[in-house]
């Protein structure tokens, strides 16, 4: 009998993904689902420990199965060679996320600070950068609205640059999601 033994959520290319791992500890069966869709399915593996590799877009992922005390197991997710926790920490440093309703639909906007790419619901947007007196503005279309991300210096070396999303004339608060 197999059961879901690991669940991880990650954001890649501006889109949030849910990874589930199912492991049959007596049969060795392994199933990996990404956003509810099976991406790996293996039946009747005699080796209960090891790893399962899979791709998520252009990203290399691996779920590692370790033996634990007794007949139990521990599981970890590795993304692009980094442990899940370290990967999440790095992502939180380079991504800014906002959730805004566009035509009554929740819309996820993500700025990759290291590349200045803007993603809307997982789709990379065409942008136009503009230098303004206070800093820079990165303009893009958001449905029927004009939107831009304004980057200004905080004046504090530790805090760095402050990014704000403006849709129409409204400043959108950053999401913790």
ZAMARGU-4260 file (C-alpha; in steps of 0.2 Angstrom, whole numbers, plus 5000, padded with zeros to 4 digits):
<rodrens>
0) 5000/5000/5000 | 5007/5017/4996 | 5003/5034/5003 | 5008/5052/5001 | 5024/5054/5012
5) 5030/5071/5006 | 5023/5087/5001 | 5032/5103/4995 | 5027/5119/4988 | 5039/5129/4977
10) 5039/5144/4966 | 5047/5143/4949 | 5046/5155/4934 | 5033/5165/4943 | 5022/5150/4946
15) 5018/5141/4962 | 5019/5122/4961 | 5014/5108/4973 | 5025/5092/4973 | 5018/5077/4981
20) 5028/5060/4983 | 5019/5044/4986 | 5030/5029/4992 | 5024/5011/4995 | 5035/5005/5009
25) 5032/4987/5006 | 5030/4987/4987 | 5043/5001/4983 | 5030/5009/4972 | 5035/5028/4969
30) 5024/5041/4962 | 5028/5060/4960 | 5014/5072/4956 | 5017/5090/4952 | 5001/5101/4953
35) 4991/5085/4954 | 4998/5077/4938 | 5009/5062/4938 | 5026/5065/4932 | 5035/5049/4938
40) 5027/5032/4942 | 5037/5017/4946 | 5030/5000/4951 | 5038/4986/4961 | 5055/4993/4965
45) 5065/4981/4976 | 5076/4995/4982 | 5066/5005/4995 | 5079/5019/4997 | 5087/5030/4983
50) 5081/5044/4973 | 5069/5049/4960 | 5074/5063/4947 | 5062/5073/4937 | 5061/5090/4928
55) 5050/5105/4933 | 5051/5116/4918 | 5070/5119/4915 | 5074/5114/4933 | 5081/5098/4939
60) 5073/5090/4954 | 5076/5075/4965 | 5067/5067/4979 | 5079/5057/4990 | 5073/5043/5001
65) 5084/5039/5016 | 5082/5025/5028 | 5077/5030/5046 | 5075/5020/5062 | 5066/5004/5061
70) 5057/5001/5044 | 5053/5020/5042 | 5060/5032/5029 | 5064/5051/5028 | 5062/5061/5012
75) 5070/5077/5005 | 5068/5087/4990 | 5082/5094/4980 | 5080/5108/4967 | 5094/5113/4955
80) 5106/5104/4967 | 5100/5114/4983 | 5091/5106/4998 | 5073/5112/4998 | 5075/5124/5013
85) 5090/5132/5005 | 5081/5134/4989 | 5066/5142/4997 | 5078/5154/5006 | 5086/5159/4990
90) 5070/5161/4981 | 5063/5172/4995 | 5078/5184/4992 | 5076/5185/4974 | 5058/5185/4971
95) 5044/5198/4975 | 5026/5193/4974 | 5010/5202/4973 | 4992/5195/4971 | 4980/5207/4963
100) 4962/5205/4956 | 4961/5208/4937 | 4944/5206/4930 | 4938/5197/4946 | 4952/5184/4944
105) 4966/5183/4957 | 4982/5186/4947 | 5000/5182/4953 | 5014/5194/4948 | 5032/5189/4952
110) 5047/5200/4949 | 5064/5191/4948 | 5075/5204/4956 | 5091/5196/4949 | 5085/5196/4931
115) 5071/5209/4932 | 5060/5197/4923 | 5041/5199/4927 | 5030/5184/4927 | 5011/5185/4927
120) 5002/5168/4932 | 5018/5159/4926 | 5019/5168/4909 | 5035/5179/4906 | 5029/5196/4901
125) 5037/5208/4889 | 5043/5224/4899 | 5049/5241/4895 | 5061/5249/4907 | 5062/5267/4911
130) 5073/5278/4921 | 5064/5291/4932 | 5070/5303/4945 | 5068/5292/4960 | 5074/5276/4952
135) 5067/5264/4938 | 5050/5259/4932 | 5047/5242/4923 | 5031/5244/4913 | 5020/5229/4907
140) 5002/5226/4902 | 4991/5218/4914 | 4974/5214/4905 | 4966/5230/4902 | 4977/5240/4915
145) 4994/5248/4913 | 5005/5241/4927 | 5023/5245/4932 | 5035/5240/4946 | 5044/5255/4953
150) 5062/5252/4961 | 5069/5265/4972 | 5083/5265/4984 | 5079/5263/5003 | 5093/5274/5008
155) 5098/5260/5019 | 5112/5248/5013 | 5104/5233/5023 | 5087/5236/5016 | 5093/5239/4998
160) 5080/5243/4984 | 5062/5244/4987 | 5050/5237/4974 | 5032/5243/4973 | 5019/5237/4961
165) 5007/5250/4954 | 4992/5244/4944 | 4982/5259/4936 | 4984/5272/4950 | 4984/5259/4965
170) 4999/5253/4974 | 4997/5234/4977 | 5004/5227/4994 | 5017/5213/4993 | 5011/5196/4996
175) 5019/5183/5008 | 5013/5169/4997
</rodrens>
